């Protein structure tokens, strides 16, 4: 009887120990797991739910099934013409094969490090194989000069055709063959060939930012300033041309108005002089002596107030002042 009780107690303790060790485990939605037994992978769990394991022997390693983001650091790298640029990329990835992932990498942190090695290497390779214009441009729209002139927002006051004849490009832009988007697709394709052996699926690789190095930035700024100064000079030249045109028209109109006014004034003056001559002639013919007298008196009224003193009036001009008649 005592032996039976002892066996039951032992069995109970064992069962309690097994239950405490946890023979069951739960895989949540958005998770996947691998079961490792004594360092050897014995099972892969991809479905959520309650599962059974061997206590004290089996180890359950969980991994996320969701899409994760990898953010790289901006790094300086040379282009084909040895111009250094800073490139910052980001990527999305997920664990496609948890068995390969555990056997080759094991941890998420190690996966981020491996992705950094693979993607950075491919980015550097692709950038070094292509010219700077391929990395920073995605189309040849910058080469369309008429479009660039219209994009200045000139309005209707300035003729874009006039400026397009005045503004000369300071840089001969070369056409791109592939472009920034196609380079990103090539980086993705190259990186995808490297990661399947780690159980990783790379969804996309996106170039988040590309910026020039400090030396190249100054060169670009200098070129932009030169182009803007050229555009400003074109505006000034166009304005000066319009100013000269308006001033010429104003001077021509002024001369025309003055000429017409002078002609009219001369006509009126000639008519008045003719009328005055007629009146004088008519008055003269009526009474010559009175006419001469009246003209002399009118002359005295206009000239005598201007004399400060008169020393003598013994001349023909003053004959009417003391004439007994």
VMD Tcl script that draws the C-alpha trace (Angstrom):
set ca {
  {0.00 0.00 0.00}
  {2.80 2.34 0.85}
  {4.54 1.55 -2.45}
  {1.39 2.33 -4.34}
  {1.07 5.66 -2.60}
  {4.71 6.42 -3.34}
  {4.25 5.65 -7.04}
  {1.16 7.82 -7.20}
  {2.98 10.67 -5.52}
  {5.88 10.36 -7.94}
  {3.50 10.28 -10.89}
  {1.65 13.30 -9.57}
  {4.88 15.22 -9.05}
  {5.99 14.33 -12.58}
  {2.69 15.40 -14.09}
  {2.77 18.64 -12.13}
  {6.35 19.24 -13.27}
  {5.41 18.58 -16.87}
  {2.47 20.95 -16.64}
  {4.61 23.60 -15.01}
  {7.26 23.22 -17.75}
  {4.54 23.94 -20.30}
  {3.88 21.19 -22.86}
  {1.64 23.59 -24.74}
  {2.50 26.80 -26.50}
  {0.57 29.30 -28.54}
  {1.58 30.80 -31.90}
  {-0.19 34.15 -32.35}
  {-1.54 35.59 -35.56}
  {1.29 37.27 -37.47}
  {3.85 34.82 -36.04}
  {5.61 31.69 -37.20}
  {7.86 29.40 -35.19}
  {10.47 26.70 -35.41}
  {10.84 23.88 -32.90}
  {14.41 23.06 -31.91}
  {15.21 19.84 -30.10}
  {18.66 19.60 -28.56}
  {20.02 22.10 -31.08}
  {18.39 20.34 -34.04}
  {15.43 21.81 -35.90}
  {12.57 19.33 -35.82}
  {9.53 21.33 -36.87}
  {8.20 24.48 -38.50}
  {4.94 26.05 -37.38}
  {3.30 28.52 -39.78}
  {-0.31 28.35 -38.54}
  {-1.55 30.25 -35.51}
  {-3.05 28.26 -32.63}
  {-2.27 25.92 -29.72}
  {0.55 23.46 -30.23}
  {2.30 20.74 -28.22}
  {5.99 20.39 -27.43}
  {8.21 18.11 -25.39}
  {8.94 19.84 -22.08}
  {12.56 20.46 -21.12}
  {13.70 19.26 -24.57}
  {11.94 21.27 -27.26}
  {12.63 24.99 -27.67}
  {10.24 27.19 -29.63}
  {11.75 30.12 -31.55}
  {9.19 32.62 -32.82}
  {9.58 34.91 -35.83}
  {7.21 37.60 -37.23}
  {5.31 36.87 -40.43}
  {4.56 40.53 -41.12}
  {6.40 42.76 -43.58}
  {9.27 44.58 -41.86}
  {11.22 47.70 -42.80}
  {14.97 48.00 -43.11}
  {16.36 51.52 -42.93}
  {19.91 52.04 -44.11}
  {22.24 54.89 -43.31}
  {23.25 57.51 -45.85}
  {26.66 56.62 -47.24}
  {29.04 58.40 -49.57}
  {29.88 56.50 -52.74}
  {31.46 57.35 -56.11}
  {29.70 57.38 -59.45}
  {31.21 56.26 -62.74}
  {32.86 59.65 -63.29}
  {34.23 59.62 -59.70}
  {31.75 62.17 -58.38}
  {30.84 61.37 -54.77}
  {27.19 61.44 -53.71}
  {25.33 60.49 -50.54}
  {22.80 57.70 -51.05}
  {20.16 56.69 -48.49}
  {17.98 53.66 -49.22}
  {15.24 51.77 -47.41}
  {13.72 48.34 -48.02}
  {10.82 46.11 -47.01}
  {11.28 42.43 -46.33}
  {9.80 39.39 -44.61}
  {10.78 35.90 -43.54}
  {9.69 33.57 -46.33}
  {11.32 30.34 -45.09}
  {11.68 30.17 -41.31}
  {13.71 26.95 -41.52}
  {16.41 28.49 -43.73}
  {16.23 31.66 -41.68}
  {16.95 29.78 -38.44}
  {19.67 27.62 -39.95}
  {21.54 30.56 -41.54}
  {20.81 33.65 -39.45}
  {18.71 32.70 -36.38}
  {17.92 36.24 -35.10}
  {16.15 39.30 -36.45}
  {19.08 41.54 -35.53}
  {21.40 39.33 -37.56}
  {18.94 39.58 -40.47}
  {19.09 43.38 -40.37}
  {22.88 43.23 -40.43}
  {22.87 40.79 -43.35}
  {20.40 42.93 -45.30}
  {22.64 45.95 -44.68}
  {25.63 44.10 -46.10}
  {23.78 42.84 -49.18}
  {21.85 46.01 -50.06}
  {24.71 48.43 -49.37}
  {27.02 46.34 -51.51}
  {24.59 46.25 -54.43}
  {23.80 49.96 -54.13}
  {27.49 50.81 -54.22}
  {28.00 48.54 -57.24}
  {25.09 49.96 -59.23}
  {26.01 53.59 -58.46}
  {29.65 53.00 -59.41}
  {28.61 51.48 -62.75}
  {26.48 54.47 -63.80}
  {27.01 58.16 -64.37}
  {25.86 60.78 -61.89}
  {22.97 61.89 -64.12}
  {21.53 58.37 -64.06}
  {21.40 58.39 -60.25}
  {19.88 61.82 -59.70}
  {17.54 62.19 -62.68}
  {14.58 60.14 -63.75}
  {13.67 61.79 -67.06}
  {14.99 64.10 -69.78}
  {12.46 66.86 -69.14}
  {15.22 69.22 -68.02}
  {16.51 69.21 -71.60}
  {13.26 70.66 -72.95}
  {14.16 74.35 -72.91}
  {10.72 75.62 -73.86}
  {9.17 73.75 -70.94}
  {11.77 75.16 -68.58}
  {11.08 78.70 -69.83}
  {7.32 78.29 -69.32}
  {7.91 76.89 -65.83}
  {9.36 80.25 -64.74}
  {5.87 81.69 -64.44}
  {6.37 84.63 -66.78}
  {2.69 85.23 -67.43}
  {1.46 87.10 -70.49}
  {3.65 90.17 -70.03}
  {6.85 88.56 -71.33}
  {7.04 86.55 -74.50}
  {8.67 83.17 -73.73}
  {9.96 82.99 -77.30}
  {11.93 86.19 -76.78}
  {13.49 84.85 -73.59}
  {14.22 81.49 -75.16}
  {16.24 83.32 -77.80}
  {18.02 85.35 -75.13}
  {18.68 82.70 -72.47}
  {21.39 80.29 -73.45}
  {21.85 77.10 -71.41}
  {24.91 77.18 -69.17}
  {25.07 73.40 -69.03}
  {24.82 70.92 -71.87}
  {22.67 68.27 -70.25}
  {23.30 64.78 -71.50}
  {20.32 62.46 -71.92}
  {19.81 59.68 -69.42}
  {19.47 56.11 -70.63}
  {18.16 54.36 -67.54}
  {17.32 56.81 -64.79}
  {16.94 56.69 -61.04}
  {13.86 54.45 -60.95}
  {15.42 51.81 -63.17}
  {18.58 51.82 -61.06}
  {16.44 51.17 -57.97}
  {14.82 48.22 -59.77}
  {18.25 46.87 -60.66}
  {19.38 47.16 -57.03}
  {16.27 45.22 -55.99}
  {16.86 42.51 -58.58}
  {20.51 42.08 -57.58}
  {19.68 42.00 -53.87}
  {16.88 39.48 -54.39}
  {19.36 37.02 -55.86}
  {21.40 37.12 -52.67}
  {18.82 36.78 -49.90}
  {16.76 33.62 -50.65}
  {19.48 31.41 -49.16}
  {18.79 33.14 -45.83}
  {15.05 32.46 -46.00}
  {14.34 36.16 -46.66}
  {12.04 37.63 -49.29}
  {12.95 41.16 -50.32}
  {9.81 43.05 -51.37}
  {11.27 46.33 -52.56}
  {14.25 48.64 -52.29}
  {13.56 52.38 -52.49}
  {16.07 55.20 -52.83}
  {14.94 57.51 -50.07}
  {17.40 60.32 -50.69}
  {20.32 61.20 -52.94}
  {22.29 64.35 -52.23}
  {25.51 65.78 -53.53}
  {28.73 65.92 -51.60}
  {29.75 69.32 -50.21}
  {32.15 70.01 -53.08}
  {29.62 69.02 -55.72}
  {26.87 70.98 -53.95}
  {28.85 74.20 -54.24}
  {29.38 73.55 -57.94}
  {25.67 72.92 -58.47}
  {24.74 76.08 -56.53}
  {27.20 78.13 -58.59}
  {25.66 76.80 -61.81}
  {22.13 77.53 -60.58}
  {23.13 81.07 -59.60}
  {24.66 81.61 -63.03}
  {21.52 80.38 -64.75}
  {19.27 82.57 -62.60}
  {21.48 85.59 -63.24}
  {21.23 84.88 -66.94}
  {17.44 84.72 -66.69}
  {17.41 87.99 -64.71}
  {19.58 89.61 -67.36}
  {17.19 88.39 -70.02}
  {14.34 90.03 -68.12}
  {16.32 93.27 -67.90}
  {17.19 93.19 -71.59}
  {13.58 92.54 -72.51}
  {12.51 95.40 -70.23}
  {15.08 97.79 -71.68}
  {13.97 96.86 -75.18}
  {10.35 97.52 -74.34}
  {11.31 100.79 -72.61}
  {13.19 101.98 -75.70}
  {10.24 101.00 -77.87}
  {7.77 102.92 -75.71}
  {10.06 105.96 -75.48}
  {10.44 105.94 -79.26}
  {6.70 105.79 -79.72}
  {6.20 108.58 -77.17}
  {8.79 110.80 -78.88}
  {7.24 110.13 -82.28}
  {3.77 110.95 -80.96}
  {5.10 114.11 -79.25}
  {6.73 115.30 -82.46}
  {3.54 114.56 -84.38}
  {1.41 116.50 -81.87}
  {3.83 119.44 -81.81}
  {4.00 119.51 -85.60}
  {0.21 119.52 -85.90}
  {-0.08 122.23 -83.21}
  {2.61 124.37 -84.88}
  {0.88 124.05 -88.23}
  {-2.44 125.04 -86.71}
  {-0.85 127.96 -84.79}
  {0.83 129.24 -87.93}
  {-2.43 129.00 -89.81}
  {-4.31 130.94 -87.10}
  {-1.47 133.47 -86.87}
  {-1.42 133.97 -90.64}
  {-5.19 134.42 -90.74}
  {-5.04 136.93 -87.87}
  {-2.19 138.86 -89.47}
  {-4.09 139.01 -92.76}
  {-7.20 140.23 -90.95}
  {-5.18 142.83 -89.04}
  {-3.51 144.01 -92.24}
  {-6.90 144.33 -93.87}
  {-8.24 146.36 -90.96}
  {-5.15 148.58 -90.92}
  {-5.39 149.12 -94.66}
  {-9.04 149.95 -94.43}
  {-8.45 152.44 -91.58}
  {-5.50 153.97 -93.41}
  {-7.52 154.51 -96.56}
  {-10.31 156.27 -94.64}
  {-8.11 158.97 -92.98}
  {-4.36 158.75 -93.39}
  {-3.54 161.60 -91.00}
  {-5.74 160.21 -88.22}
  {-4.29 156.76 -88.76}
  {-0.74 158.06 -88.39}
  {-1.75 159.99 -85.28}
  {-3.45 156.99 -83.69}
  {-0.48 154.74 -84.35}
  {1.88 157.33 -82.81}
  {-0.27 157.62 -79.66}
  {-0.36 153.85 -79.28}
  {3.42 153.80 -79.62}
  {3.80 156.54 -76.98}
  {1.71 154.52 -74.53}
  {3.97 151.51 -74.88}
  {7.36 153.22 -75.02}
  {7.23 156.37 -72.85}
  {6.58 154.52 -69.51}
  {9.87 152.70 -70.09}
  {11.95 155.88 -70.39}
  {13.56 156.95 -67.10}
  {14.19 160.40 -68.55}
  {13.94 162.17 -71.91}
  {16.59 164.80 -72.75}
  {14.99 166.01 -75.95}
  {11.80 165.61 -77.91}
  {13.12 167.37 -80.96}
  {12.73 164.49 -83.39}
  {10.11 163.33 -85.83}
  {8.97 160.54 -83.47}
  {7.66 163.08 -80.96}
  {6.06 165.38 -83.52}
  {2.56 164.75 -82.18}
  {3.42 165.68 -78.57}
  {3.87 169.43 -79.17}
  {2.24 169.85 -82.54}
  {-0.04 172.87 -82.61}
  {-2.53 170.82 -84.54}
}
mol new
graphics top color blue
foreach p $ca { graphics top sphere $p radius 0.5 }
foreach p [lrange $ca 0 end-1] q [lrange $ca 1 end] { graphics top cylinder $p $q radius 0.2 }
display resetview
